[in-house]
Amino acid sequence: MIKHQNIILIGFMGCGKSTVGYELAKKLKFNFVDADAAIVAKAEKSITKIFSEQGEAGFRQLETDYLSELCKQNITGQILATGGGMVLNKKNREYMKQLGVVIWLDAKFDLIWQRVKSAKHRPLVSNTEESKFELSRLYDARSSVYAQACDFKVEIDKLSIDEIILGIVESIRYSEKSE
């Protein structure tokens, strides 16, 4: 049994946080929450619309407000799939640590690009070489932040969802034995 109050999944867009989070929640009998979906529901507008109306800074503030509220609620038994940029704010990283164990789902950029290049709902992506280059730069810049923010890293490139879940669960169980 996992003792941690919550599990927070971080990583670049397209690494499978929502898909893995949903399956992990079923396995552990936790509740699954997609932070982007929760923010969209609260704002009553899409992420693309939030970005166009409030800019990235406005969206990032909504993320911080959301995490702050979760911490105040003291909810446990949650799998939280975060947005790819949520870790950029130091306060968000502090909130995540307060909420539970932070797992970085890491994938090589080529896999990420194959997954996201045609996505219409991602405001930072279009299927062009310029977009690929910009996304690659963003990916490189964020990797060190993910590394600082996580308790554990799971490299997902060649793993099935079940193998990723096993890696997460075993990492947490191992850490609990040493506490």
GIHU-V202610 format. One record per residue. RES is the residue in one letter. NEAR is the number of other ideal C-beta (glycine too) atoms within 12 Angstrom. Layout:
RES/NEAR, RES/NEAR
This chain:
M/12, I/29, K/18, H/31, Q/25, N/40, I/44, I/47, L/52, I/47, G/46, F/40, M/35, G/34, C/40, G/37, K/46, S/31, T/26, V/41, G/38, Y/24, E/26, L/40, A/28, K/17, K/22, L/30, K/13, F/33, N/23, F/29, V/34, D/28, A/42, D/34, A/23, A/29, I/36, V/23, A/17, K/17, A/24, E/12, K/18, S/20, I/35, T/22, K/18, I/28, F/27, S/14, E/18, Q/20, G/14, E/24, A/16, G/21, F/34, R/29, Q/22, L/34, E/39, T/30, D/24, Y/35, L/40, S/20, E/20, L/32, C/26, K/13, Q/17, N/14, I/21, T/21, G/22, Q/35, I/43, L/47, A/39, T/49, G/44, G/45, G/35, M/44, V/39, L/29, N/27, K/17, K/22, N/35, R/29, E/19, Y/31, M/43, K/24, Q/24, L/37, G/36, V/38, V/42, I/44, W/40, L/42, D/35, A/32, K/21, F/28, D/16, L/24, I/34, W/30, Q/18, R/27, V/31, K/25, S/16, A/22, K/13, H/22, R/28, P/28, L/30, V/31, S/21, N/16, T/13, E/12, E/14, S/21, K/23, F/16, E/18, L/33, S/24, R/15, L/28, Y/32, D/17, A/19, R/31, S/27, S/15, V/27, Y/38, A/19, Q/21, A/35, C/33, D/30, F/32, K/25, V/37, E/24, I/33, D/21, K/12, L/21, S/15, I/23, D/17, E/19, I/35, I/33, L/21, G/27, I/44, V/30, E/18, S/29, I/33, R/20, Y/16, S/22, E/17, K/10, S/8, E/11
